[in-house]
Structures are given as structure tokens and as C-alpha cells.
Amino acid sequence: MAKLNLEIVVLVQAAPPPATPPAATAPAPAAPQPPQLQRLAPVAQKAKPLTLAKGGKTESAVVRYQIFLRTIAKPGAVPAAPEGVTVSAIPCAWTVESYLQRDLCFYSITGLLGCEEGATKPLMAVENGQADLPAGTACEVFAKPVTAAEDRVIATLDRIKDQMFDEDYQLAVKPRLVRGGATVTER
């Protein structure tokens, strides 16, 4: 006859939560949110589907491109003012940088097979600036002079993005696939 190993499980119940404070006690006001000093934002994307053939076998691939901005706002020190004198300007400096990111992924008949580690390279479209913002305005990535700088960089990139995608494919992706012995067909 087999012995049964019986275990006893003991459940412990926690004490009830403390009573809520009386209604007369108002909650403390929420602390103001700190300004956002950095942001990454995609501005253009493109996918280039490919068919690779080698030794009578074919495989599908896709090169995914993305251009994104990295914006950094740097608040300056607010000058100390004598009593009774108010500060009328808040110093703010910013940098808007652009980057090209490339991912090459391969597909089999059952779906995604794998992707290479993405490659990211900085682009020449960059803007640095500084301005005095009105008092009471936060130096952050959403400040008007910072978003205006982003808009200028985006306008520059919009004019040349297709050329950048095509040049990267012709100079960095296609030669590597061909060196591996594959015949590359753009779909």
C-alpha cells in the first residue's frame, strides 16, 4: 500500500488597510513635471523588399530604413536677481541631430527567419542653437525655438531622404549580398 504525503497549506491573511484619512485633509498638490530634455522621433521610413537567389534557392529579405531625430535641450542657469527685480529671460540651448538606421531581415516560407543587428549612422543634418525664453517658459524639447529647429532639420531631410536610402543600399547593402554569392532582385 502506498503512503500518501499530505501537506497542510496555511494561508495567512494580512491586516486590513488603514482607514482613509478624513475628508477634511486635502491631498497635497501634484508636483510639477520636470521638463523633457531629450527626445527621439522618427521622421522618415522606407522598406525595400528583396529576393535573393543562390544555387537554385531563393530567399526573401527586406531592408528597413528609418531616419530619426535626437533632440536635446539644455537649460542655462537662471541669473540671480536682487530682491524686487524679476528675471525676464530663461537661457536655453539645444541640439538637433539626425541619424539613419538600417535593419536587414531575412524571411523563410514559414515567416521571419532573423535580422542582422541594426546599423545606425549620424547624418550631416544637425542644428545647434540657443535663445532666451520668456520667464515662466521651460527650456525643453517642446519649446518653440527648439521645435522650429527640428522643423528646419526635417525640411532638409525631406529633400534628400530618398537619395540617402538609395545610396546606403547601393554602397552598404547590395555589395555585401553580392559578395556572398547571391543574385539580388529588388521587388
N, C-alpha and C positions, 0 to 999 in steps of 0.2 A: 504494500500500500504506500502511495506517495505521500510525503508530508507537504502540507500547504504552508507557505511562508506568508503569514498575514501581517501587513503593516498597517499601523494606525496613523492616519494623517490628522494632524491637529491644525486647525485654522485659527489664526489669531486676528481678531478684528481691532482695527485702530480706533482710537478715541475719536468721537465726533469733532468736526472742526469747531473752532471757537465761534462764538456768536458774532454776528456782524456788528460793526460799530453803530452807535445811534445815528439817526438821520441828521442830527444837528451838526455832526462833524462832516465837513465838506472834504472831498478828496483834494489832494494837492494838485495844482495845475500841472499839466504835462510839460516836461522840459522841452525847450525848443530843439528842433532837429539841427544837428550841425550841418553846415553847407557841404554839398557834394563837390569834392575837389578833383576827382578823376572820373573819366567815363570812357568806355569803349563802345563804338557804334558802327555797325556795318553800313556801308553806303552804296556798294555795288556788288553784284554776284553774277556768275556765269558758270554753266556746266557744259563741258564739251564731251559728248559720248564718243567712244572709240570702239572699233573692232580690231583685235589683234589676231594675227594668223601666223602659225609656225608649225611646220611638219604636218600639214593637213588638219590641224586642230585649230579651233577658234575660241576666243575668249572675249568677253565684253569688259570694257573699262570705262571709267568716266573721270575726267579731270575737273575738279570743282575749284573755282576761283572765288575769292572774296577780297574786296578792298574794305578796310575799316579804318576808322579814326581813333586815335588815343588823344584825349584832351585832358590837360592838367591845368588847374587854376591854382595860383599861389597868392594867398592874401599877404599883403605887406603889413608891417607894423603900423598901428594907428598912432600918430604922434600924440604925445602928452600935451594937454592944453591946460593953461592956467584956469583957475576957478572962475566960472562965469563965461568962459569962452568955449564955444562949441566947435567941434571938428566938422568941416563941411565936405571932406572928401576921404574916401577909403581907397588906399592903393591896392591895385590888383594886377598881377602879371599872369600870362597864360602861354601855353604851348599847344599847338595842334599838329600832330604828326600823323602821317598816313602810312599804311602797310598793305602789302599784297600777300595773301595767304593762299597756298595751293595744297590740295589733297588729291592724291591719285588712288582710286579704289578699283578693285577687280571683282568681277561677278562671275559666278558659275551658273549652270542651269538651275541650281537649287536656291540661288539668291546671292547675297553678299558673301564674298569669299574673304576679303580683307582689304585694308587700306594701309598705305605707307604712312609713316609719321609725317604730319603736315610740315610744310616748309613756309616760313614767314620771312619776308624781307622788307626793310624800310624803303619807302619811296621818297622822291625828291620834293613832293608837295608838302611843305611844312610852313607854319606861320607862328611867329613869336610876337607877343605884344604886351603892352601894359597901358593902363589908364587909371585915372582917379574916378572911382564910382561915387555917386551921391551918398551922403551919410544915410545910414539905415539900410543900405543895399549890401547884400552879402557878395563877397568875391567867390563865385562858384561857377561850375561849368554851364549854368543856365543864365548867367549874367549877359546882358545884351551885347557888349563888345566881344565876349567870348563866342557866343553863337554866331555873330557876324563873321568872325574869323573862320569858324567852321564852315559857314556858307561859302566863303571865298575859296577855301581849300576844296570843298565838294564841287564847286563850279569848275575848277581847274581839272579835277579828276574826271568829271563827266565828259570833258572834251577828249581825253586821251585813254580812257579805261579800256575800250575795245582793242586799241593798239597795244596796250600793256599786256592784256590777256594773250593776244596772238603772239607777241614777241616772246613771252615766257614759254608758251607751248613750243614754238619753233626752236628756241635756244636751249631750253632746260629739260623738256619732257620728251619730245619726239626723238631727238638724237639718242637718248638713253635707251628707249624702247627698241629702236632700230639696231643699236649696237648689240642688244641682246638677241638679235636674230629674228625679230618679229616684223611682219609686214603690218603697217598701221594704216587703217582706213577711218577717216572721220565720218561719223554718221550724221 
